[in-house]
Amino acid sequence: MPLDREVKSKLRDRVSLANKTTADEVIAEVEAARATLDPDDKDYARLTGWIEDVQHVAGGKVIGRTGDPGSQPDGMA
């Protein structure tokens, strides 16, 4: 069964605002929600992508407009 719209919206907001300080907490929230889904559910795949994005943020990388997890701010190569 797909995630409730309100839950998905809350998680999407948390992911988009995640920073190095909150990354572990956000990942745990998304993983908990993902654990309630079947692996073949489209929301399962979506949440997996969000976890990967936050893991990149935790590592200090910047997710650019294209979603390229290899992007670094200028001067941080």
PASEBA-1860 file (N, C-alpha, C; in nm, 3 decimals):
! residues 77
1> MPLDREVK> 0.084/-0.118/0.000/0.000/0.000/0.000/0.089/0.125/0.000 ~ 0.062/0.220/-0.087/0.146/0.341/-0.095/0.141/0.423/0.034 ~ 0.240/0.507/0.048/0.243/0.596/0.165/0.128/0.696/0.160 ~ 0.082/0.732/0.277/-0.018/0.837/0.290/0.041/0.968/0.237 ~ -0.040/1.047/0.171/0.006/1.172/0.110/0.071/1.266/0.213 ~ 0.013/1.275/0.332/0.068/1.364/0.435/0.204/1.315/0.485 ~ 0.217/1.185/0.501/0.345/1.127/0.545/0.452/1.153/0.439 ~ 0.417/1.130/0.313/0.511/1.151/0.204/0.554/1.298/0.197
9> SKLRDRVS> 0.460/1.388/0.215/0.489/1.531/0.210/0.583/1.571/0.325 ~ 0.557/1.519/0.444/0.641/1.550/0.560/0.783/1.499/0.538 ~ 0.794/1.376/0.488/0.927/1.320/0.463/1.000/1.396/0.353 ~ 0.929/1.433/0.248/0.990/1.509/0.138/1.046/1.642/0.190 ~ 0.971/1.707/0.278/1.018/1.833/0.337/1.143/1.810/0.421 ~ 1.141/1.704/0.502/1.257/1.673/0.588/1.380/1.645/0.502 ~ 1.361/1.570/0.394/1.473/1.536/0.306/1.527/1.663/0.239 ~ 1.438/1.747/0.192/1.485/1.867/0.120/1.556/1.966/0.213
17> LANKTTAD> 1.527/1.961/0.341/1.590/2.052/0.437/1.704/1.987/0.515 ~ 1.736/1.863/0.483/1.840/1.790/0.556/1.976/1.857/0.538 ~ 2.053/1.854/0.645/2.191/1.901/0.640/2.277/1.800/0.715 ~ 2.406/1.828/0.724/2.496/1.730/0.786/2.456/1.700/0.930 ~ 2.399/1.797/1.000/2.360/1.779/1.139/2.237/1.690/1.154 ~ 2.143/1.702/1.061/2.017/1.628/1.073/2.010/1.503/0.986 ~ 2.112/1.478/0.907/2.107/1.370/0.808/2.075/1.234/0.869 ~ 2.140/1.197/0.977/2.117/1.065/1.036/1.973/1.049/1.084
25> EVIAEVEA> 1.920/1.153/1.143/1.781/1.151/1.191/1.683/1.139/1.074 ~ 1.707/1.213/0.969/1.620/1.210/0.852/1.626/1.072/0.785 ~ 1.746/1.018/0.773/1.761/0.885/0.713/1.682/0.783/0.794 ~ 1.690/0.790/0.927/1.618/0.696/1.012/1.466/0.708/0.991 ~ 1.416/0.830/0.978/1.272/0.851/0.954/1.229/0.790/0.821 ~ 1.309/0.815/0.717/1.275/0.764/0.585/1.285/0.611/0.582 ~ 1.387/0.557/0.647/1.401/0.411/0.652/1.284/0.346/0.726 ~ 1.237/0.411/0.833/1.123/0.357/0.908/0.998/0.355/0.821
33> ARATLDPD> 0.976/0.460/0.745/0.860/0.464/0.655/0.876/0.361/0.543 ~ 0.997/0.348/0.491/1.021/0.252/0.383/1.000/0.108/0.429 ~ 1.028/0.081/0.556/1.012/-0.054/0.610/0.866/-0.100/0.611 ~ 0.773/-0.006/0.599/0.630/-0.041/0.598/0.581/-0.075/0.458 ~ 0.668/-0.060/0.358/0.628/-0.077/0.218/0.683/-0.207/0.159 ~ 0.614/-0.258/0.059/0.664/-0.371/-0.018/0.776/-0.322/-0.110 ~ 0.880/-0.402/-0.129/0.990/-0.360/-0.216/0.948/-0.328/-0.359 ~ 0.836/-0.381/-0.405/0.793/-0.350/-0.541/0.702/-0.228/-0.549
41> DKDYARLT> 0.678/-0.163/-0.437/0.595/-0.042/-0.432/0.676/0.075/-0.488 ~ 0.612/0.161/-0.568/0.685/0.274/-0.626/0.735/0.370/-0.519 ~ 0.664/0.381/-0.407/0.710/0.467/-0.299/0.836/0.410/-0.232 ~ 0.851/0.279/-0.232/0.972/0.215/-0.178/1.093/0.264/-0.258 ~ 1.081/0.261/-0.388/1.190/0.308/-0.473/1.216/0.457/-0.453 ~ 1.110/0.534/-0.440/1.123/0.678/-0.419/1.199/0.705/-0.289 ~ 1.159/0.637/-0.182/1.224/0.659/-0.053/1.369/0.613/-0.054 ~ 1.398/0.508/-0.129/1.536/0.463/-0.143/1.621/0.574/-0.206
49> GWIEDVQH> 1.568/0.640/-0.306/1.638/0.752/-0.368/1.659/0.867/-0.272 ~ 1.558/0.894/-0.189/1.571/1.001/-0.091/1.679/0.968/0.011 ~ 1.685/0.842/0.053/1.790/0.801/0.148/1.927/0.823/0.085 ~ 1.943/0.785/-0.040/2.070/0.805/-0.108/2.106/0.953/-0.116 ~ 2.007/1.037/-0.145/2.032/1.182/-0.151/2.082/1.235/-0.016 ~ 2.016/1.194/0.092/2.054/1.243/0.224/2.191/1.187/0.264 ~ 2.223/1.067/0.222/2.356/1.012/0.250/2.464/1.096/0.183 ~ 2.436/1.146/0.063/2.531/1.234/-0.005/2.545/1.365/0.072
57> VAGGKVIG> 2.435/1.418/0.121/2.439/1.542/0.199/2.522/1.519/0.326 ~ 2.502/1.405/0.391/2.577/1.372/0.512/2.727/1.367/0.484 ~ 2.761/1.327/0.362/2.902/1.320/0.323/2.959/1.453/0.278 ~ 2.878/1.559/0.280/2.925/1.692/0.244/2.905/1.729/0.099 ~ 2.839/1.643/0.022/2.816/1.674/-0.118/2.686/1.754/-0.133 ~ 2.680/1.830/-0.239/2.564/1.913/-0.267/2.487/1.851/-0.382 ~ 2.358/1.829/-0.362/2.274/1.776/-0.469/2.232/1.896/-0.554 ~ 2.279/1.898/-0.678/2.250/2.010/-0.767/2.114/1.999/-0.831
65> RTGDPGSQ> 2.085/2.093/-0.916/1.956/2.095/-0.984/1.933/1.971/-1.068 ~ 2.040/1.911/-1.116/2.026/1.791/-1.197/2.025/1.666/-1.110 ~ 2.042/1.684/-0.979/2.046/1.571/-0.889/2.180/1.500/-0.889 ~ 2.282/1.565/-0.944/2.414/1.503/-0.952/2.477/1.500/-0.813 ~ 2.488/1.382/-0.752/2.542/1.374/-0.617/2.692/1.403/-0.614 ~ 2.757/1.417/-0.726/2.900/1.446/-0.728/2.930/1.594/-0.726 ~ 2.829/1.677/-0.731/2.851/1.820/-0.734/2.911/1.868/-0.602 ~ 3.003/1.958/-0.611/3.063/2.019/-0.493/3.050/2.169/-0.510
73> PDGMA> 3.032/2.243/-0.398/3.032/2.389/-0.410/3.166/2.437/-0.462 ~ 3.169/2.552/-0.524/3.295/2.608/-0.575/3.400/2.612/-0.465 ~ 3.519/2.571/-0.499/3.629/2.573/-0.405/3.637/2.454/-0.312 ~ 3.545/2.356/-0.329/3.544/2.240/-0.241/3.576/2.112/-0.316 ~ 3.643/2.122/-0.427/3.672/2.003/-0.509/3.765/1.907/-0.441
END
